[in-house]
């Protein structure tokens, strides 16, 4: 199975990445980690994107997975993710999702549009809410 994991470096994306091997189990074949960096015309955006990609590779490395890493810059993350999914012949696209979007909607814009536009299955991995202490 060719799995494409798209990350923006957020906590919800990192949480999803840590859970990915458990969720997909032995069916996890070739994994591509794609970092989406929105063009801003600022050098610090590229530096942050490179650091986020390195952190993603480190998380997977601790689990014995050496992903193929791809970095793309684009104005529309959904279009970039879908373009890479097509070029990588992905069987599944995986993204992290916050419990609620910043606006309070049940899904953020990127996950919602991926679900609407993707020709391959999309797995949304929600960030687990903090457990109340006993």
N, CA, C and O atoms as a printed pandas DataFrame, in Angstrom:
     atom_number atom_name residue_name chain_id  residue_number  x_coord  y_coord  z_coord
0              1         N          UNK        A               1    0.852   -1.174    0.000
1              2        CA          UNK        A               1    0.000    0.000    0.000
2              3         C          UNK        A               1    0.899    1.238    0.000
3              4         O          UNK        A               1    1.842    1.334    0.785
4              5         N          UNK        A               2    0.599    2.158   -0.869
5              6        CA          UNK        A               2    1.354    3.410   -0.929
6              7         C          UNK        A               2    0.557    4.473   -0.180
7              8         O          UNK        A               2   -0.525    4.879   -0.604
8              9         N          UNK        A               3    1.115    4.908    0.932
9             10        CA          UNK        A               3    0.433    5.854    1.815
10            11         C          UNK        A               3    1.114    7.204    1.727
11            12         O          UNK        A               3    2.339    7.301    1.805
12            13         N          UNK        A               4    0.322    8.233    1.564
13            14        CA          UNK        A               4    0.831    9.593    1.547
14            15         C          UNK        A               4    0.369   10.279    2.826
15            16         O          UNK        A               4   -0.831   10.434    3.053
16            17         N          UNK        A               5    1.309   10.684    3.651
17            18        CA          UNK        A               5    0.988   11.415    4.877
18            19         C          UNK        A               5    1.364   12.862    4.646
19            20         O          UNK        A               5    2.526   13.174    4.388
20            21         N          UNK        A               6    0.389   13.743    4.737
21            22        CA          UNK        A               6    0.642   15.172    4.541
22            23         C          UNK        A               6    0.671   15.859    5.892
23            24         O          UNK        A               6   -0.225   15.672    6.715
24            25         N          UNK        A               7    1.706   16.653    6.115
25            26        CA          UNK        A               7    1.842   17.321    7.405
26            27         C          UNK        A               7    2.097   18.805    7.222
27            28         O          UNK        A               7    2.742   19.239    6.268
28            29         N          UNK        A               8    1.568   19.568    8.167
29            30        CA          UNK        A               8    1.849   21.007    8.203
30            31         C          UNK        A               8    2.693   21.348    9.428
31            32         O          UNK        A               8    2.898   22.520    9.744
32            33         N          UNK        A               9    3.178   20.319   10.111
33            34        CA          UNK        A               9    4.015   20.542   11.283
34            35         C          UNK        A               9    3.249   20.854   12.551
35            36         O          UNK        A               9    3.857   21.137   13.583
36            37         N          UNK        A              10    1.921   20.809   12.497
37            38        CA          UNK        A              10    1.105   21.128   13.674
38            39         C          UNK        A              10    1.137   19.976   14.680
39            40         O          UNK        A              10    1.565   18.868   14.359
40            41         N          UNK        A              11    0.675   20.258   15.904
41            42        CA          UNK        A              11    0.591   19.213   16.926
42            43         C          UNK        A              11   -0.345   18.092   16.497
43            44         O          UNK        A              11   -0.079   16.920   16.764
44            45         N          UNK        A              12   -1.443   18.450   15.832
45            46        CA          UNK        A              12   -2.374   17.402   15.400
46            47         C          UNK        A              12   -1.743   16.524   14.322
47            48         O          UNK        A              12   -1.996   15.320   14.282
48            49         N          UNK        A              13   -0.932   17.107   13.456
49            50        CA          UNK        A              13   -0.248   16.313   12.430
50            51         C          UNK        A              13    0.790   15.392   13.073
51            52         O          UNK        A              13    0.905   14.228   12.691
52            53         N          UNK        A              14    1.542   15.906   14.042
53            54        CA          UNK        A              14    2.537   15.075   14.727
54            55         C          UNK        A              14    1.861   13.931   15.481
55            56         O          UNK        A              14    2.357   12.804   15.470
56            57         N          UNK        A              15    0.739   14.213   16.133
57            58        CA          UNK        A              15    0.019   13.163   16.859
58            59         C          UNK        A              15   -0.459   12.082   15.892
59            60         O          UNK        A              15   -0.385   10.893   16.202
60            61         N          UNK        A              16   -0.944   12.489   14.734
61            62        CA          UNK        A              16   -1.391   11.529   13.722
62            63         C          UNK        A              16   -0.219   10.698   13.223
63            64         O          UNK        A              16   -0.342    9.487   13.038
64            65         N          UNK        A              17    0.913   11.347   13.006
65            66        CA          UNK        A              17    2.093   10.652   12.507
66            67         C          UNK        A              17    2.568    9.593   13.503
67            68         O          UNK        A              17    2.965    8.498   13.103
68            69         N          UNK        A              18    2.530    9.911   14.780
69            70        CA          UNK        A              18    2.943    8.950   15.801
70            71         C          UNK        A              18    2.011    7.739   15.850
71            72         O          UNK        A              18    2.444    6.633   16.173
72            73         N          UNK        A              19    0.741    7.947   15.532
73            74        CA          UNK        A              19   -0.237    6.857   15.581
74            75         C          UNK        A              19   -0.335    6.080   14.272
75            76         O          UNK        A              19   -0.926    5.000   14.236
76            77         N          UNK        A              20    0.235    6.615   13.207
77            78        CA          UNK        A              20    0.079    6.030   11.882
78            79         C          UNK        A              20    0.479    4.558   11.793
79            80         O          UNK        A              20   -0.304    3.764   11.272
80            81         N          UNK        A              21    1.666    4.149   12.280
81            82        CA          UNK        A              21    2.025    2.731   12.177
82            83         C          UNK        A              21    1.053    1.810   12.918
83            84         O          UNK        A              21    0.798    0.693   12.469
84            85         N          UNK        A              22    0.513    2.265   14.037
85            86        CA          UNK        A              22   -0.439    1.455   14.793
86            87         C          UNK        A              22   -1.752    1.337   14.017
87            88         O          UNK        A              22   -2.358    0.267   13.963
88            89         N          UNK        A              23   -2.180    2.444   13.421
89            90        CA          UNK        A              23   -3.442    2.438   12.680
90            91         C          UNK        A              23   -3.377    1.573   11.424
91            92         O          UNK        A              23   -4.338    0.876   11.098
92            93         N          UNK        A              24   -2.253    1.617   10.723
93            94        CA          UNK        A              24   -2.145    0.900    9.459
94            95         C          UNK        A              24   -1.508   -0.476    9.597
95            96         O          UNK        A              24   -1.641   -1.316    8.708
96            97         N          UNK        A              25   -0.816   -0.707   10.708
97            98        CA          UNK        A              25   -0.235   -2.019   10.974
98            99         C          UNK        A              25    0.702   -2.498    9.884
99           100         O          UNK        A              25    1.370   -1.695    9.232
100          101         N          UNK        A              26    0.752   -3.826    9.685
101          102        CA          UNK        A              26    1.696   -4.390    8.734
102          103         C          UNK        A              26    1.374   -4.036    7.284
103          104         O          UNK        A              26    2.195   -4.271    6.398
104          105         N          UNK        A              27    0.191   -3.473    7.030
105          106        CA          UNK        A              27   -0.169   -3.064    5.678
106          107         C          UNK        A              27    0.534   -1.800    5.235
107          108         O          UNK        A              27    0.386   -1.370    4.091
108          109         N          UNK        A              28    1.305   -1.198    6.142
109          110        CA          UNK        A              28    2.007    0.040    5.817
110          111         C          UNK        A              28    3.143   -0.289    4.869
111          112         O          UNK        A              28    4.158   -0.859    5.270
112          113         N          UNK        A              29    2.964    0.074    3.610
113          114        CA          UNK        A              29    3.989   -0.186    2.602
114          115         C          UNK        A              29    4.878    1.021    2.461
115          116         O          UNK        A              29    5.482    1.469    3.435
116          117         N          UNK        A              30    4.966    1.553    1.260
117          118        CA          UNK        A              30    5.790    2.723    1.044
118          119         C          UNK        A              30    5.075    3.937    1.598
119          120         O          UNK        A              30    3.921    4.200    1.258
120          121         N          UNK        A              31    5.759    4.668    2.445
121          122        CA          UNK        A              31    5.181    5.851    3.068
122          123         C          UNK        A              31    5.897    7.079    2.553
123          124         O          UNK        A              31    7.123    7.168    2.620
124          125         N          UNK        A              32    5.135    8.020    2.040
125          126        CA          UNK        A              32    5.695    9.298    1.624
126          127         C          UNK        A              32    5.238   10.346    2.622
127          128         O          UNK        A              32    4.043   10.469    2.891
128          129         N          UNK        A              33    6.157   11.087    3.161
129          130        CA          UNK        A              33    5.816   12.186    4.044
130          131         C          UNK        A              33    5.922   13.456    3.218
131          132         O          UNK        A              33    6.983   13.768    2.677
132          133         N          UNK        A              34    4.834   14.176    3.123
133          134        CA          UNK        A              34    4.808   15.390    2.323
134          135         C          UNK        A              34    4.593   16.564    3.249
135          136         O          UNK        A              34    3.635   16.583    4.021
136          137         N          UNK        A              35    5.461   17.525    3.179
137          138        CA          UNK        A              35    5.310   18.731    3.968
138          139         C          UNK        A              35    4.779   19.823    3.065
139          140         O          UNK        A              35    5.369   20.129    2.029
140          141         N          UNK        A              36    3.675   20.405    3.457
141          142        CA          UNK        A              36    3.071   21.472    2.674
142          143         C          UNK        A              36    3.457   22.796    3.311
143          144         O          UNK        A              36    3.137   23.051    4.472
144          145         N          UNK        A              37    4.135   23.625    2.560
145          146        CA          UNK        A              37    4.521   24.953    3.032
146          147         C          UNK        A              37    3.854   25.978    2.131
147          148         O          UNK        A              37    4.088   25.992    0.923
148          149         N          UNK        A              38    3.040   26.818    2.701
149          150        CA          UNK        A              38    2.345   27.832    1.919
150          151         C          UNK        A              38    3.307   28.981    1.644
151          152         O          UNK        A              38    3.945   29.510    2.554
152          153         N          UNK        A              39    3.398   29.352    0.383
153          154        CA          UNK        A              39    4.299   30.440   -0.001
154          155         C          UNK        A              39    3.909   31.720    0.710
155          156         O          UNK        A              39    2.751   32.137    0.687
156          157         N          UNK        A              40    4.895   32.334    1.341
157          158        CA          UNK        A              40    4.624   33.598    2.018
158          159         C          UNK        A              40    5.618   34.669    1.612
159          160         O          UNK        A              40    5.489   35.835    1.984
160          161         N          UNK        A              41    6.623   34.246    0.833
161          162        CA          UNK        A              41    7.644   35.196    0.435
162          163         C          UNK        A              41    8.647   35.483    1.534
163          164         O          UNK        A              41    9.472   36.387    1.400
164          165         N          UNK        A              42    8.588   34.725    2.623
165          166        CA          UNK        A              42    9.501   34.935    3.752
166          167         C          UNK        A              42   10.401   33.721    3.903
167          168         O          UNK        A              42    9.945   32.584    3.779
168          169         N          UNK        A              43   11.676   33.958    4.170
169          170        CA          UNK        A              43   12.641   32.877    4.320
170          171         C          UNK        A              43   12.359   32.014    5.538
171          172         O          UNK        A              43   12.673   30.824    5.522
172          173         N          UNK        A              44   11.767   32.580    6.613
173          174        CA          UNK        A              44   11.534   31.795    7.816
174          175         C          UNK        A              44   10.497   30.702    7.584
175          176         O          UNK        A              44   10.495   29.699    8.297
176          177         N          UNK        A              45    9.613   30.878    6.595
177          178        CA          UNK        A              45    8.638   29.833    6.271
178          179         C          UNK        A              45    9.319   28.587    5.741
179          180         O          UNK        A              45    8.942   27.472    6.099
180          181         N          UNK        A              46   10.325   28.767    4.886
181          182        CA          UNK        A              46   11.061   27.628    4.345
182          183         C          UNK        A              46   11.865   26.940    5.451
183          184         O          UNK        A              46   11.906   25.711    5.510
184          185         N          UNK        A              47   12.497   27.712    6.316
185          186        CA          UNK        A              47   13.282   27.133    7.411
186          187         C          UNK        A              47   12.384   26.323    8.342
187          188         O          UNK        A              47   12.765   25.238    8.781
188          189         N          UNK        A              48   11.198   26.841    8.645
189          190        CA          UNK        A              48   10.258   26.121    9.507
190          191         C          UNK        A              48    9.796   24.830    8.833
191          192         O          UNK        A              48    9.675   23.792    9.483
192          193         N          UNK        A              49    9.539   24.903    7.520
193          194        CA          UNK        A              49    9.091   23.729    6.785
194          195         C          UNK        A              49   10.153   22.634    6.813
195          196         O          UNK        A              49    9.833   21.461    7.003
196          197         N          UNK        A              50   11.406   23.013    6.626
197          198        CA          UNK        A              50   12.499   22.034    6.650
198          199         C          UNK        A              50   12.616   21.410    8.037
199          200         O          UNK        A              50   12.829   20.203    8.154
200          201         N          UNK        A              51   12.481   22.213    9.082
201          202        CA          UNK        A              51   12.539   21.696   10.454
202          203         C          UNK        A              51   11.370   20.752   10.728
203          204         O          UNK        A              51   11.548   19.718   11.371
204          205         N          UNK        A              52   10.171   21.100   10.244
205          206        CA          UNK        A              52    8.999   20.246   10.434
206          207         C          UNK        A              52    9.181   18.904    9.735
207          208         O          UNK        A              52    8.828   17.862   10.285
208          209         N          UNK        A              53    9.732   18.929    8.524
209          210        CA          UNK        A              53    9.962   17.690    7.791
210          211         C          UNK        A              53   10.974   16.817    8.524
211          212         O          UNK        A              53   10.793   15.603    8.619
212          213         N          UNK        A              54   12.041   17.428    9.042
213          214        CA          UNK        A              54   13.046   16.675    9.804
214          215         C          UNK        A              54   12.426   16.042   11.044
215          216         O          UNK        A              54   12.746   14.904   11.386
216          217         N          UNK        A              55   11.539   16.775   11.718
217          218        CA          UNK        A              55   10.874   16.245   12.916
218          219         C          UNK        A              55    9.964   15.059   12.540
219          220         O          UNK        A              55    9.897   14.073   13.273
220          221         N          UNK        A              56    9.274   15.160   11.407
221          222        CA          UNK        A              56    8.423   14.059   10.953
222          223         C          UNK        A              56    9.241   12.814   10.661
223          224         O          UNK        A              56    8.847   11.706   11.026
224          225         N          UNK        A              57   10.377   12.993   10.004
225          226        CA          UNK        A              57   11.251   11.857    9.709
226          227         C          UNK        A              57   11.778   11.236   11.002
227          228         O          UNK        A              57   11.913   10.016   11.098
228          229         N          UNK        A              58   12.075   12.075   11.991
229          230        CA          UNK        A              58   12.564   11.579   13.278
230          231         C          UNK        A              58   11.492   10.739   13.984
231          232         O          UNK        A              58   11.793    9.675   14.524
232          233         N          UNK        A              59   10.253   11.216   13.979
233          234        CA          UNK        A              59    9.154   10.485   14.616
234          235         C          UNK        A              59    9.009    9.100   13.990
235          236         O          UNK        A              59    8.883    8.106   14.705
236          237         N          UNK        A              60    9.026    9.033   12.666
237          238        CA          UNK        A              60    8.895    7.744   11.994
238          239         C          UNK        A              60   10.140    6.884   12.191
239          240         O          UNK        A              60   10.044    5.663   12.316
240          241         N          UNK        A              61   11.309    7.527   12.218
241          242        CA          UNK        A              61   12.554    6.794   12.414
242          243         C          UNK        A              61   12.574    6.045   13.737
243          244         O          UNK        A              61   13.114    4.942   13.822
244          245         N          UNK        A              62   11.983    6.647   14.780
245          246        CA          UNK        A              62   11.916    5.977   16.085
246          247         C          UNK        A              62   11.076    4.717   16.010
247          248         O          UNK        A              62   11.187    3.837   16.864
248          249         N          UNK        A              63   10.222    4.627   14.973
249          250        CA          UNK        A              63    9.367    3.457   14.811
250          251         C          UNK        A              63    9.894    2.526   13.719
251          252         O          UNK        A              63    9.202    1.607   13.283
252          253         N          UNK        A              64   11.132    2.780   13.286
253          254        CA          UNK        A              64   11.758    1.914   12.297
254          255         C          UNK        A              64   11.296    2.142   10.872
255          256         O          UNK        A              64   11.479    1.272   10.020
256          257         N          UNK        A              65   10.707    3.283   10.595
257          258        CA          UNK        A              65   10.208    3.577    9.256
258          259         C          UNK        A              65   11.070    4.673    8.640
259          260         O          UNK        A              65   11.292    5.722    9.245
260          261         N          UNK        A              66   11.548    4.412    7.433
261          262        CA          UNK        A              66   12.317    5.421    6.699
262          263         C          UNK        A              66   11.447    5.874    5.534
263          264         O          UNK        A              66   11.358    5.184    4.518
264          265         N          UNK        A              67   10.803    7.033    5.677
265          266        CA          UNK        A              67    9.878    7.481    4.638
266          267         C          UNK        A              67   10.600    8.156    3.480
267          268         O          UNK        A              67   11.733    8.618    3.611
268          269         N          UNK        A              68    9.926    8.197    2.368
269          270        CA          UNK        A              68   10.353    9.036    1.261
270          271         C          UNK        A              68    9.842   10.435    1.606
271          272         O          UNK        A              68    8.665   10.605    1.926
272          273         N          UNK        A              69   10.700   11.409    1.543
273          274        CA          UNK        A              69   10.311   12.767    1.930
274          275         C          UNK        A              69   10.175   13.646    0.704
275          276         O          UNK        A              69   11.022   13.638   -0.189
276          277         N          UNK        A              70    9.105   14.393    0.682
277          278        CA          UNK        A              70    8.834   15.299   -0.430
278          279         C          UNK        A              70    8.439   16.645    0.169
279          280         O          UNK        A              70    7.640   16.712    1.103
280          281         N          UNK        A              71    9.003   17.702   -0.373
281          282        CA          UNK        A              71    8.640   19.033    0.107
282          283         C          UNK        A              71    8.094   19.818   -1.067
283          284         O          UNK        A              71    8.736   19.918   -2.113
284          285         N          UNK        A              72    6.927   20.364   -0.894
285          286        CA          UNK        A              72    6.295   21.171   -1.943
286          287         C          UNK        A              72    5.847   22.492   -1.337
287          288         O          UNK        A              72    5.451   22.561   -0.173
288          289         N          UNK        A              73    5.918   23.516   -2.133
289          290        CA          UNK        A              73    5.438   24.829   -1.727
290          291         C          UNK        A              73    4.283   25.183   -2.646
291          292         O          UNK        A              73    4.383   25.032   -3.864
292          293         N          UNK        A              74    3.204   25.647   -2.076
293          294        CA          UNK        A              74    2.058   26.023   -2.900
294          295         C          UNK        A              74    1.100   26.894   -2.135
295          296         O          UNK        A              74    1.097   26.909   -0.904
296          297         N          UNK        A              75    0.289   27.619   -2.869
297          298        CA          UNK        A              75   -0.698   28.493   -2.247
298          299         C          UNK        A              75   -1.873   27.701   -1.673
299          300         O          UNK        A              75   -2.434   28.088   -0.648
300          301         N          UNK        A              76   -2.251   26.595   -2.322
301          302        CA          UNK        A              76   -3.409   25.810   -1.903
302          303         C          UNK        A              76   -2.946   24.424   -1.459
303          304         O          UNK        A              76   -2.618   23.587   -2.300
304          305         N          UNK        A              77   -2.916   24.168   -0.143
305          306        CA          UNK        A              77   -2.422   22.879    0.339
306          307         C          UNK        A              77   -3.183   21.687   -0.229
307          308         O          UNK        A              77   -2.579   20.648   -0.494
308          309         N          UNK        A              78   -4.481   21.811   -0.419
309          310        CA          UNK        A              78   -5.274   20.683   -0.920
310          311         C          UNK        A              78   -4.828   20.302   -2.325
311          312         O          UNK        A              78   -4.640   19.122   -2.623
312          313         N          UNK        A              79   -4.658   21.296   -3.185
313          314        CA          UNK        A              79   -4.210   21.023   -4.550
314          315         C          UNK        A              79   -2.833   20.380   -4.548
315          316         O          UNK        A              79   -2.588   19.437   -5.300
316          317         N          UNK        A              80   -1.930   20.881   -3.709
317          318        CA          UNK        A              80   -0.582   20.315   -3.635
318          319         C          UNK        A              80   -0.644   18.868   -3.151
319          320         O          UNK        A              80    0.003   17.999   -3.735
320          321         N          UNK        A              81   -1.401   18.598   -2.108
321          322        CA          UNK        A              81   -1.517   17.230   -1.579
322          323         C          UNK        A              81   -2.071   16.297   -2.653
323          324         O          UNK        A              81   -1.541   15.205   -2.858
324          325         N          UNK        A              82   -3.126   16.716   -3.333
325          326        CA          UNK        A              82   -3.735   15.857   -4.354
326          327         C          UNK        A              82   -2.811   15.655   -5.556
327          328         O          UNK        A              82   -2.782   14.568   -6.134
328          329         N          UNK        A              83   -2.061   16.680   -5.934
329          330        CA          UNK        A              83   -1.092   16.539   -7.033
330          331         C          UNK        A              83   -0.005   15.527   -6.670
331          332         O          UNK        A              83    0.360   14.682   -7.487
332          333         N          UNK        A              84    0.508   15.616   -5.442
333          334        CA          UNK        A              84    1.550   14.674   -5.007
334          335         C          UNK        A              84    0.963   13.275   -4.877
335          336         O          UNK        A              84    1.616   12.297   -5.243
336          337         N          UNK        A              85   -0.254   13.164   -4.362
337          338        CA          UNK        A              85   -0.896   11.849   -4.252
338          339         C          UNK        A              85   -0.990   11.196   -5.629
339          340         O          UNK        A              85   -0.749    9.996   -5.762
340          341         N          UNK        A              86   -1.335   11.971   -6.646
341          342        CA          UNK        A              86   -1.420   11.426   -8.005
342          343         C          UNK        A              86   -0.041   11.044   -8.531
343          344         O          UNK        A              86    0.127    9.964   -9.096
344          345         N          UNK        A              87    0.939   11.912   -8.352
345          346        CA          UNK        A              87    2.275   11.633   -8.884
346          347         C          UNK        A              87    2.950   10.468   -8.161
347          348         O          UNK        A              87    3.795    9.791   -8.746
348          349         N          UNK        A              88    2.591   10.224   -6.895
349          350        CA          UNK        A              88    3.155    9.128   -6.117
350          351         C          UNK        A              88    2.303    7.857   -6.198
351          352         O          UNK        A              88    2.632    6.848   -5.575
352          353         N          UNK        A              89    1.209    7.905   -6.965
353          354        CA          UNK        A              89    0.278    6.772   -7.075
354          355         C          UNK        A              89   -0.166    6.289   -5.701
355          356         O          UNK        A              89   -0.180    5.088   -5.431
356          357         N          UNK        A              90   -0.529    7.231   -4.836
357          358        CA          UNK        A              90   -0.942    6.902   -3.468
358          359         C          UNK        A              90   -2.253    6.127   -3.466
359          360         O          UNK        A              90   -3.172    6.410   -4.235
360          361         N          UNK        A              91   -2.308    5.130   -2.570
361          362        CA          UNK        A              91   -3.540    4.361   -2.360
362          363         C          UNK        A              91   -4.383    4.978   -1.243
363          364         O          UNK        A              91   -5.584    4.724   -1.143
364          365         N          UNK        A              92   -3.733    5.795   -0.405
365          366        CA          UNK        A              92   -4.382    6.386    0.756
366          367         C          UNK        A              92   -3.682    7.686    1.097
367          368         O          UNK        A              92   -2.454    7.764    1.067
368          369         N          UNK        A              93   -4.466    8.715    1.424
369          370        CA          UNK        A              93   -3.929    9.982    1.915
370          371         C          UNK        A              93   -4.302   10.087    3.385
371          372         O          UNK        A              93   -5.462    9.898    3.752
372          373         N          UNK        A              94   -3.311   10.391    4.233
373          374        CA          UNK        A              94   -3.545   10.508    5.673
374          375         C          UNK        A              94   -3.162   11.910    6.113
375          376         O          UNK        A              94   -2.093   12.411    5.766
376          377         N          UNK        A              95   -4.051   12.544    6.886
377          378        CA          UNK        A              95   -3.767   13.857    7.458
378          379         C          UNK        A              95   -4.261   13.894    8.896
379          380         O          UNK        A              95   -5.193   13.182    9.268
380          381         N          UNK        A              96   -3.624   14.730    9.686
381          382        CA          UNK        A              96   -4.087   14.960   11.049
382          383         C          UNK        A              96   -5.227   15.954   11.036
383          384         O          UNK        A              96   -5.374   16.739   10.100
384          385         N          UNK        A              97   -6.025   15.913   12.077
385          386        CA          UNK        A              97   -7.154   16.830   12.182
386          387         C          UNK        A              97   -7.352   17.212   13.640
387          388         O          UNK        A              97   -7.334   16.360   14.529
388          389         N          UNK        A              98   -7.537   18.480   13.868
389          390        CA          UNK        A              98   -7.816   18.936   15.231
390          391         C          UNK        A              98   -9.208   18.473   15.645
391          392         O          UNK        A              98  -10.030   18.115   14.801
392          393         N          UNK        A              99   -9.462   18.483   16.930
393          394        CA          UNK        A              99  -10.794   18.104   17.412
394          395         C          UNK        A              99  -11.848   19.018   16.805
395          396         O          UNK        A              99  -12.942   18.568   16.464
396          397         N          UNK        A             100  -11.525   20.290   16.671
397          398        CA          UNK        A             100  -12.385   21.259   15.987
398          399         C          UNK        A             100  -11.471   22.235   15.265
399          400         O          UNK        A             100  -10.321   22.435   15.655
400          401         N          UNK        A             101  -11.998   22.839   14.209
401          402        CA          UNK        A             101  -11.201   23.824   13.493
402          403         C          UNK        A             101  -11.063   25.080   14.349
403          404         O          UNK        A             101  -11.722   25.226   15.378
404          405         N          UNK        A             102  -10.212   25.960   13.911
405          406        CA          UNK        A             102  -10.024   27.211   14.658
406          407         C          UNK        A             102  -11.295   28.039   14.728
407          408         O          UNK        A             102  -11.464   28.860   15.630
408          409         N          UNK        A             103  -12.194   27.817   13.765
409          410        CA          UNK        A             103  -13.455   28.554   13.755
410          411         C          UNK        A             103  -14.549   27.836   14.530
411          412         O          UNK        A             103  -15.663   28.346   14.655
412          413         N          UNK        A             104  -14.230   26.627   15.061
413          414        CA          UNK        A             104  -15.222   25.869   15.815
414          415         C          UNK        A             104  -15.973   24.853   14.977
415          416         O          UNK        A             104  -16.776   24.089   15.513
416          417         N          UNK        A             105  -15.726   24.824   13.649
417          418        CA          UNK        A             105  -16.378   23.844   12.782
418          419         C          UNK        A             105  -15.821   22.456   13.090
419          420         O          UNK        A             105  -14.680   22.339   13.538
420          421         N          UNK        A             106  -16.610   21.398   12.856
421          422        CA          UNK        A             106  -16.147   20.053   13.178
422          423         C          UNK        A             106  -14.935   19.605   12.358
423          424         O          UNK        A             106  -14.179   18.747   12.813
424          425         N          UNK        A             107  -14.734   20.158   11.174
425          426        CA          UNK        A             107  -13.580   19.832   10.339
426          427         C          UNK        A             107  -12.936   21.123    9.860
427          428         O          UNK        A             107  -13.620   22.110    9.588
428          429         N          UNK        A             108  -11.625   21.104    9.762
429          430        CA          UNK        A             108  -10.916   22.238    9.189
430          431         C          UNK        A             108  -11.090   22.268    7.682
431          432         O          UNK        A             108  -11.598   21.315    7.090
432          433         N          UNK        A             109  -10.671   23.356    7.067
433          434        CA          UNK        A             109  -10.830   23.532    5.627
434          435         C          UNK        A             109  -10.061   22.482    4.822
435          436         O          UNK        A             109  -10.610   21.895    3.890
436          437         N          UNK        A             110   -8.798   22.243    5.176
437          438        CA          UNK        A             110   -7.995   21.301    4.388
438          439         C          UNK        A             110   -8.576   19.890    4.463
439          440         O          UNK        A             110   -8.801   19.288    3.413
440          441         N          UNK        A             111   -8.830   19.330    5.647
441          442        CA          UNK        A             111   -9.424   17.984    5.666
442          443         C          UNK        A             111  -10.769   17.909    4.935
443          444         O          UNK        A             111  -11.044   16.938    4.230
444          445         N          UNK        A             112  -11.594   18.928    5.107
445          446        CA          UNK        A             112  -12.920   18.911    4.455
446          447         C          UNK        A             112  -12.776   18.896    2.940
447          448         O          UNK        A             112  -13.443   18.115    2.262
448          449         N          UNK        A             113  -11.915   19.749    2.405
449          450        CA          UNK        A             113  -11.731   19.807    0.950
450          451         C          UNK        A             113  -11.038   18.550    0.417
451          452         O          UNK        A             113  -11.318   18.117   -0.701
452          453         N          UNK        A             114  -10.140   17.967    1.206
453          454        CA          UNK        A             114   -9.532   16.702    0.773
454          455         C          UNK        A             114  -10.597   15.619    0.633
455          456         O          UNK        A             114  -10.610   14.876   -0.348
456          457         N          UNK        A             115  -11.487   15.534    1.620
457          458        CA          UNK        A             115  -12.553   14.536    1.555
458          459         C          UNK        A             115  -13.442   14.754    0.338
459          460         O          UNK        A             115  -13.890   13.791   -0.286
460          461         N          UNK        A             116  -13.698   16.009   -0.002
461          462        CA          UNK        A             116  -14.570   16.334   -1.135
462          463         C          UNK        A             116  -13.903   16.064   -2.482
463          464         O          UNK        A             116  -14.565   15.630   -3.425
464          465         N          UNK        A             117  -12.594   16.317   -2.579
465          466        CA          UNK        A             117  -11.936   16.328   -3.885
466          467         C          UNK        A             117  -11.061   15.126   -4.196
467          468         O          UNK        A             117  -10.713   14.918   -5.359
468          469         N          UNK        A             118  -10.695   14.332   -3.208
469          470        CA          UNK        A             118   -9.742   13.248   -3.439
470          471         C          UNK        A             118  -10.368   12.083   -4.189
471          472         O          UNK        A             118  -11.514   11.709   -3.942
472          473         N          UNK        A             119   -9.592   11.514   -5.114
473          474        CA          UNK        A             119  -10.042   10.323   -5.839
474          475         C          UNK        A             119   -9.595    9.041   -5.131
475          476         O          UNK        A             119   -9.986    7.943   -5.526
476          477         N          UNK        A             120   -8.770    9.184   -4.076
477          478        CA          UNK        A             120   -8.354    8.033   -3.270
478          479         C          UNK        A             120   -8.882    8.228   -1.858
479          480         O          UNK        A             120   -9.198    9.354   -1.473
480          481         N          UNK        A             121   -8.987    7.154   -1.074
481          482        CA          UNK        A             121   -9.470    7.299    0.297
482          483         C          UNK        A             121   -8.603    8.257    1.116
483          484         O          UNK        A             121   -7.390    8.344    0.928
484          485         N          UNK        A             122   -9.259    8.968    2.023
485          486        CA          UNK        A             122   -8.585    9.907    2.921
486          487         C          UNK        A             122   -8.861    9.463    4.348
487          488         O          UNK        A             122  -10.013    9.263    4.735
488          489         N          UNK        A             123   -7.790    9.309    5.133
489          490        CA          UNK        A             123   -7.917    8.953    6.543
490          491         C          UNK        A             123   -7.587   10.187    7.366
491          492         O          UNK        A             123   -6.478   10.716    7.292
492          493         N          UNK        A             124   -8.559   10.643    8.152
493          494        CA          UNK        A             124   -8.338   11.764    9.063
494          495         C          UNK        A             124   -8.047   11.185   10.433
495          496         O          UNK        A             124   -8.830   10.396   10.962
496          497         N          UNK        A             125   -6.923   11.576   11.003
497          498        CA          UNK        A             125   -6.551   11.095   12.328
498          499         C          UNK        A             125   -6.695   12.261   13.283
499          500         O          UNK        A             125   -5.916   13.214   13.253
500          501         N          UNK        A             126   -7.692   12.170   14.120
501          502        CA          UNK        A             126   -7.949   13.253   15.067
502          503         C          UNK        A             126   -6.947   13.261   16.193
503          504         O          UNK        A             126   -6.512   12.214   16.673
504          505         N          UNK        A             127   -6.590   14.452   16.605
505          506        CA          UNK        A             127   -5.734   14.608   17.769
506          507         C          UNK        A             127   -6.559   14.202   18.977
507          508         O          UNK        A             127   -7.680   14.678   19.157
508          509         N          UNK        A             128   -6.011   13.329   19.800
509          510        CA          UNK        A             128   -6.762   12.875   20.977
510          511         C          UNK        A             128   -6.863   14.006   21.978
511          512         O          UNK        A             128   -5.895   14.720   22.243
512          513         N          UNK        A             129   -8.048   14.150   22.522
513          514        CA          UNK        A             129   -8.256   15.155   23.555
514          515         C          UNK        A             129   -7.513   14.745   24.813
515          516         O          UNK        A             129   -7.326   13.555   25.067
516          517         N          UNK        A             130   -7.095   15.710   25.593
517          518        CA          UNK        A             130   -6.410   15.425   26.846
518          519         C          UNK        A             130   -7.385   14.672   27.766
519          520         O          UNK        A             130   -8.554   15.037   27.890
520          521         N          UNK        A             131   -6.877   13.628   28.397
521          522        CA          UNK        A             131   -7.685   12.832   29.308
522          523         C          UNK        A             131   -7.739   13.520   30.675
523          524         O          UNK        A             131   -6.716   13.989   31.174
524          525         N          UNK        A             132   -8.921   13.580   31.274
525          526        CA          UNK        A             132   -8.980   14.179   32.611
526          527         C          UNK        A             132   -8.215   13.313   33.603
527          528         O          UNK        A             132   -8.220   12.085   33.513
528          529         N          UNK        A             133   -7.572   13.962   34.529
529          530        CA          UNK        A             133   -6.821   13.199   35.542
530          531         C          UNK        A             133   -7.781   12.649   36.581
531          532         O          UNK        A             133   -8.835   13.225   36.850
532          533         N          UNK        A             134   -7.391   11.516   37.161
533          534        CA          UNK        A             134   -8.258   10.866   38.168
534          535         C          UNK        A             134   -8.220   11.582   39.488
535          536         O          UNK        A             134   -8.888   11.167   40.434
